[in-house]
Amino acid sequence: MATFLGINLFGLFGQLLVGLINGSFYALLSLGLAIIFGLLKIINFAQGAMYMLGAFAAWLALQYIGINYWAALVVVPLAVGFVGVMMERFLIRPIANEDHLYSLLLTFGLALMIQGVFTHLYGSSGQSYAIPEELRGGTKLPFMYLPDYRAWIIVASVVVCGLTWWMIEKTKLGAYLRAGTENPQLMQAFGINVPLIVTLTFGFGVGLAGLAGVLAAPIYSVSPDMGSNLLIVVFAIVVIGGMGSIGGAILTGLGMGIIEGLTKYFYPEASNTVIFLVMVIVLLLKPAGLFGKEA
Amino acid sequence: MKMMKKTLLAASVAAFASTAAMANVTDGKVKIGVLADMGGTYADVCGPGCVTAIEMAVEDFGGTVLGAPIEVVSADDQLKPDVGSAIVRKWIEDEQVDAVGGLVSSAVTGAATKVLTDAKKIALISTSASNAFTTKACSPYNVHWTYNVVALANGTVKPMVEAGKKKWFFITADYAFGHALEGVASKVINENGGEVVGAARAPLGTTDFSSYILQAQSSGADVVALANAGNDTVNSLKAASEFGLTQMMDVAGLLVFTPNAQAMDPNVAGGMRTTTGFYWDLDDQTREWSKRFMERHGAIPAMGHAGAYSMTMHYLKAIEAAGTDESDAVMKKMKEMKPDDFFARNATLRADGRMVHDMYYVEIKKPEERRDSNDIFKVVSVIPGDQAFAPMLPECDFK
């Protein structure tokens, strides 16, 4: 086995690659949150529940309507996004002018309710969703076995994150959105329907969580508490990346996955705290986050 | 007229007899509290199902004992020891609860049994895994029924080591239960000439096990043992299959409850062996009870459900035999009487509170072996109780 300075390089590369896979997953999840939290300034604690909803919708669709994985990748995010649109229009908008704490509490309560309903209906043990035929198997790398499905997650995540970043930062639509959240009154005066933009953006961010849910269904147990486990980590990533920075959330997601992978190799006990440690350090040194602009 | 007099007399004698009997039942009723995980990770294993099982036992017993009504109350421990012990304390002080059943997470059970022992009330432990309740935390008021970590290790690990699988790697849930299971299993491995080559400790509720699987892969072990439970087991097995571990090494699930086995892809889990205290499809007796349970609960019983029913039945029979619901007398009777029903086979309740009974070494069925989604296990062998459980410690001999 190849070693360097007493370090088992194969083991290290393996953990790095696994870190990158997890990182691309974090990137996708934090992207949706970064849009909602960063641009709309809504603290959406139901984002984890929406991710769970995506995974469950994929499972239900396969189980009862026979919609396969590939179709679910398109249909489910749209359906979950629609749930998001309804949520914004009828629950969040009425309290939009109140303190941010109200939307936090509202979405947190909503998340608990959704989770409770799913536990009641489908139990807590989780459901199994098979990996699609085309993505079973894997590639033997010199240092590890890379399952095809994990490679697909990296590709899917990079494509989706890239497209979203381009849409928000480089297109006219994105410019409207950024301007609309910066100065809604002015944009209204220009005849732009800001509330509609906000609703659709919220739906888009929630839809991304749904998409992450579909991607997660084949590799994790589809269970009601799958989202709540992940939510806090993803919030930390958005905070580290910097509020309002789409690119920051994506890069931080990837970076945190890798840091977590390295920690698992060198000091596994700290692997579930290392992200929060980074968060504390970043907030002390750069309160606006790595890529955020100082207010 | 004469006839009426006679009836009247008989009625008053009966009434007198029943008040006499009821006099021995404190507060005129027997009340059982069910403390379980109603909405968390272990809810399917012992949550609402444990309440159903205990209610079934009370109904099957006839709803009264020694002429006094039997009541069941239940509460959610939220998997938190402080919440669990506060509920138990309230039950004892304000609601005259005589015994507490259910009891899932070993951490909660540890806290609850302390309160119960202080108040001299009985703990009917159905689903907790730790062996502490009849060893280092033993008490004259603990009854541990279904299984424990020792039985799991002896049942699953020993036959594999004996079959030549000498090198073991653990993926362990990083809390009291996982550590206990890993410790007991390591002891069994070492005693039988095997070797533990490493362990990875994963926090409870980990979703991504891939990095632990990589560590297991590079460990050179023959067997990777999953010393975890619930969704952790499901997720770690998924990752093991995805990263090709299942083709390189054997995977042993040390604690697999039927609802979790149902949640696993049969293509992946098929062929994996584990140990259980009960399976619904053993024979006509188990099927008869399980069918009734299924009609009410909507899913097949996990081992803790059947255990909760069986031990509640035994508890009520002991009250009847003792002629009182006073804890010391009831415990004495419970230990004297042999438990014997669809669940407890070749069983005795030892003086330390450990119920020793036949355990089952089972294999998870492959997809082609299954009739339907409830057809999960096939029994490889029956493990006699004295081989499954550890002998009683002298300091826990509560005669």
Interface residues (C-beta under 8 A of the other chain):
Chain A: N8 F10 G11 G14 Q15 V18 G19 I21 N22 G116 T119 G123 S124 S125 G126 Q127 S128 A130 I131 G138 M144 Y145 P147 Y149 R150 A216 I219 Y220 S221 S223 D225 M226 N229 L230 G261 K264 Y265 P268 E269 S271 N272
Chain B: G39 G40 T41 Y42 A43 D44 V45 G47 A200 R201 P203 G205 T206 T207 D208 S210 S211 Y212 L214 Q215 Q217 S218 G230 N231 V234 N235 K238 A239 E242 F243 G244 F257 P259 N260 Q262 A263 M264 D265 N267 A299
